[in-house]
Amino acid sequence: MIANRNKLYKLILLACLVGYVWVYLNLIQVVNTQNHFEVCFIKRVLNIPCPSCGTTRSIAAILSGDLKMALYLNPFGFLISIILLICPIWIIKDVFFKKQSFLNFYKLIEQKINKPFYTIMLVSLVLINWIWNFTKEL
């Protein structure tokens, strides 16, 4: 069980680190050029926004204190910001105190998502966000 916990914790910490670097690089790009860097494969190839288009700009708006703009750009930015903030602290606390509260929470969320009702709700929210991205022409 500990090996699985450690693998999950390492994976999530790595994902958070990649997220921090990604946000940092994009913030530097925006500051230096007053423009955003387009990396979305769907947007480049099909010229349509994906459900997550605007999330990095949303996080940048959150960091600058413009919560209204962050919500407009993509509500996922709030979720990703919370994850990037809370997960590493929670995991480090678990490792330091030799607990597995984050793992237990992760398993609980995984069980909920596996239920059809929650899966349908989450997929619906992503689709609604995607439709909204179309209307905003991000």
VEXFITOR-146077 format. One line per 8 residues: for each residue x, y, z negated of N, C-alpha, C. Coordinates in steps of 0.001 Angstrom, whole numbers, plus 500000, padded with zeros to 6 digits. Each point is the difference from the previous one (the first is absolute). Layout:
REM VEXFITOR-146077
X:Y:Z:X:Y:Z:X:Y:Z ~ ... $
REM end
This chain:
REM VEXFITOR-146077
500817:498802:500000:499183:501198:500000:500858:501258:500000 ~ 501096:499988:499229:500872:501170:499926:500629:500285:501364 ~ 500391:498950:500721:500602:500191:501323:499017:500680:500941 ~ 498733:499574:499979:498980:500629:500838:499780:501446:499596 ~ 499984:500250:498688:499831:501365:499504:501150:500872:500493 ~ 501214:499489:499855:501163:500783:500403:500012:500275:501505 ~ 499600:499020:500807:499927:500209:501450:498988:501089:500339 ~ 498828:499930:499373:498980:501010:500240:500495:501376:499567 $
500585:500076:498831:500492:501276:499486:501077:500579:500915 ~ 500917:499158:500460:501049:500475:500912:499402:500498:501308 ~ 499032:499262:500521:499366:500391:501256:499285:501343:499856 ~ 499262:500171:498934:499268:501255:499806:500958:501155:499739 ~ 501046:499770:499224:500994:501056:499771:500700:500378:501300 ~ 500307:499018:500828:500609:500278:501300:499037:500810:500879 ~ 498733:499599:500016:498999:500725:500782:499876:501443:499510 ~ 500023:500200:498693:499936:501357:499452:501234:500802:500388 $
501165:499373:499948:501233:500680:500394:499935:500425:501466 ~ 499541:499109:500848:499829:500329:501422:498998:501155:500140 ~ 498941:499960:499215:499016:501083:500026:500600:501331:499586 ~ 500818:500012:498952:500657:501239:499563:500911:500542:501100 ~ 500782:499115:500607:500910:500426:501065:499206:500540:501179 ~ 498927:499303:500361:499157:500423:501120:499419:501392:499749 ~ 499447:500214:498839:499423:501311:499673:501091:501062:500014 ~ 501141:499692:499400:501116:500951:499959:500447:500388:501412 $
500223:498999:500852:500445:500290:501365:498976:500825:500766 ~ 498726:499705:499792:498962:500772:500676:499905:501411:499454 ~ 500189:500168:498696:499988:501351:499423:501151:500823:500555 ~ 501161:499396:500125:501145:500714:500582:499709:500366:501455 ~ 499410:499086:500736:499653:500254:501405:499035:501169:500103 ~ 498994:500042:499145:499010:501084:500032:500650:501324:499622 ~ 500836:499990:498954:500649:501233:499551:500947:500532:501068 ~ 500767:499123:500635:500992:500428:500987:499393:500412:501332 $
498887:499395:500386:499448:500280:501331:498588:500564:499970 ~ 499399:500082:498829:498611:500437:499875:499073:499144:500862 ~ 500343:498728:500118:499230:499081:500808:500028:498636:499331 ~ 499070:499118:500332:500034:498661:499433:500556:499015:501025 ~ 500582:498946:499491:500624:498974:500815:498965:498934:500298 ~ 499754:499743:501268:498980:499041:500412:500606:498608:500133 ~ 499582:499077:499152:500534:498639:500066:498915:498958:500220 ~ 498773:500384:499924:498902:499044:500108:500004:499345:501390 $
500200:498691:500000:500044:499245:501248:498673:500118:500755 ~ 498898:499872:499287:498677:500083:500629:499804:501370:500637 ~ 500388:501046:499275:499835:501364:500509:500886:500235:501230 ~ 501221:499497:499958:500915:500194:501134:499550:499248:501241 ~ 499578:498743:499818:499670:499160:501146:498593:500278:500519 ~ 499029:500041:499094:498600:500134:500409:499467:501431:499912 ~ 500769:500873:499391:499610:501393:499806:498715:500145:499175 ~ 499822:499071:499049:498898:500098:499044:500575:499833:498595 $
499415:500643:499016:500528:499866:498637:499656:498641:499401 ~ 500888:499509:499157:499711:498764:499263:499344:500392:498670 ~ 499511:499034:499229:499354:500346:498728:500931:500719:499019 ~ 501307:499783:500130:500910:500626:499039:500644:501280:500526 ~ 499669:500407:501214:500576:501242:500530:499679:501164:499057 ~ 501012:500758:499686:499850:501145:499112:500355:499709:498556 ~ 500296:498742:499681:500285:499655:498605:501285:500660:499504 ~ 501051:499988:500808:501252:500630:499575:499798:501497:499818 $
499305:500640:500918:499720:501435:499853:499112:500262:498791 ~ 499112:499063:499711:499156:500120:498811:500840:499973:498729 ~ 500962:499085:499940:500894:499932:498837:500815:501280:499884 ~ 500464:500514:501131:500752:501259:499982:499126:501139:499471 ~ 498732:500012:500386:499077:501032:499509:499765:499839:498498 ~ 499907:498764:499535:499844:499754:498557:501218:500537:499256 ~ 501186:499725:500528:501232:500461:499356:500102:501524:499974 ~ 499396:500641:500989:500029:501466:500010:498811:500603:499255 $
499115:499151:499491:498878:500474:499193:498738:500317:500777 ~ 499989:499735:501296:498828:500287:500827:499122:498752:500085 ~ 499229:499760:498939:499203:498778:499907:498862:499960:501016 ~ 499444:501158:500312:498911:500053:500978:500512:499577:501381 ~ 501157:500510:500385:500580:499626:501286:500387:498520:499989 ~ 500518:499518:498867:500380:498591:499882:498782:499102:500221 ~ 498887:500370:499416:498767:499222:500173:499538:500039:501450 ~ 500114:501156:500620:499605:500140:501400:500884:499155:500914 $
501313:500050:499775:500925:499280:500870:499777:498496:499940 ~ 499941:499450:498813:499693:498571:499836:499878:499681:498518 ~ 498832:499555:499554:499814:499647:498587:500937:498890:499528 ~ 500512:499187:500940:500944:498948:499613:501249:500584:499348 ~ 500299:501260:500294:501164:500644:499412:499945:500006:498485 ~ 498797:500172:499444:499840:499979:498546:500295:498611:499450 ~ 499485:498989:500670:500227:498619:499561:501488:499643:500060 ~ 500632:500331:501108:501426:499697:500153:500825:500783:498976 $
499655:501247:499752:500720:500808:499003:499900:499378:498614 ~ 498816:499548:499652:499798:499359:498687:500821:498714:499910 ~ 499978:499222:501066:500775:498760:500021:501489:500295:499858 ~ 500500:500977:500760:501421:500341:499943:500411:500541:498639 ~ 499083:500602:499313:500301:500572:498687:499899:498962:498884 ~ 498923:499234:499991:499710:499115:498873:500717:498654:500072 ~ 500031:499378:501163:500543:498637:500107:501432:499859:499485 ~ 500933:500846:500428:501372:499813:499491:500102:500154:498484 $
499293:500966:499444:500034:500201:498547:499430:498779:499288 ~ 498875:499505:500492:499341:498844:499401:500891:498756:500081 ~ 500618:499793:501168:500861:498830:500186:501233:500085:499102 ~ 500624:501158:499948:501183:500171:499142:499635:499771:498544 ~ 498837:500484:499589:499534:499770:498631:499804:498507:499743 ~ 499383:499309:500940:499804:498547:499867:501330:499257:499865 ~ 500949:500345:500847:501300:499330:499963:500711:500301:498691 ~ 499989:501245:499582:500673:500407:498769:499419:499293:498779 $
498668:499926:499919:499341:499385:498847:499675:498517:500219 ~ 500472:499442:501127:499784:498587:500324:498516:499621:499976 ~ 499209:500812:500665:498552:499781:500117:499674:499677:501450 ~ 498742:499770:500274:499548:499804:501371:498639:500657:500226 ~ 499795:501141:499395:498709:500682:500137:499741:500437:501437 ~ 501045:500432:500708:499815:500388:501401:499628:498783:500835 ~ 500660:498891:499765:499683:498769:500721:498552:499580:499741 ~ 499567:500084:498748:498612:499647:499673:499018:500927:500711 $
500311:501288:500046:499150:500969:500699:499977:499683:501495 ~ 501156:499708:500556:500113:499658:501417:499123:498788:500326 ~ 500077:498968:499172:499192:498791:500216:498506:500308:499899 ~ 499627:500840:499067:498595:500385:499848:499492:500714:501255 ~ 500788:500947:500494:499618:500725:501212:499929:499044:501186 ~ 500948:499092:500085:500004:499015:501075:498738:499134:499965 ~ 499575:499591:498808:498773:499206:499864:498777:500798:500441 ~ 499972:501279:499630:498859:500848:500386:499942:500166:501513 $
501151:500263:500607:500040:500235:501442:499605:498756:500775 ~ 500236:498829:499445:499640:498752:500672:498499:499739:500000 ~ 499251:500750:499230:498542:499848:500002:499428:500786:501173 ~ 499061:499406:500735:499477:500637:501213:499468:501427:499787 ~ 499318:500240:498898:499441:501332:499763:501100:501063:500003 ~ 501069:499752:499243:501086:500970:499904:500769:500110:501312 ~ 500168:498883:500679:500687:500025:501289:499218:500858:500989 ~ 498692:499793:500058:499156:500775:500913:500044:501481:499635 $
499962:500306:498728:500056:501404:499560:501326:500649:500413 ~ 501108:499307:499771:501307:500560:500345:500162:500169:501509 ~ 499595:499003:500759:500077:500095:501457:499109:501135:500495 ~ 498831:500155:499406:499094:501088:500378:500632:501361:499730 ~ 500656:500150:498859:500664:501269:499678:501118:500310:500996 ~ 500746:498980:500380:501066:500208:500986:499398:500411:501340 ~ 498917:499332:500411:499347:500351:501269:499417:501408:499969 ~ 499387:500372:498892:499465:501362:499854:501130:501019:500097 $
501108:499706:499346:501151:500897:500062:500539:500093:501429 ~ 500007:498871:500695:500477:499990:501382:499094:500858:500880 ~ 498701:499855:499844:499052:500814:500761:500209:501477:499692 ~ 500214:500293:498718:500247:501387:499603:501280:500529:500647 ~ 501029:499144:500098:501233:500415:500668:499748:500348:501467 ~ 499098:499267:500645:499639:500324:501383:499359:501377:500074 ~ 499093:500273:499084:499288:501282:500043:500898:501174:499680 ~ 501040:499779:499204:500931:501069:499642:501042:500215:501087 $
500119:499039:500915:500987:500046:501076:501401:500201:499450 ~ 500372:499147:499036:501351:500087:499428:501063:499608:501000 $
REM end
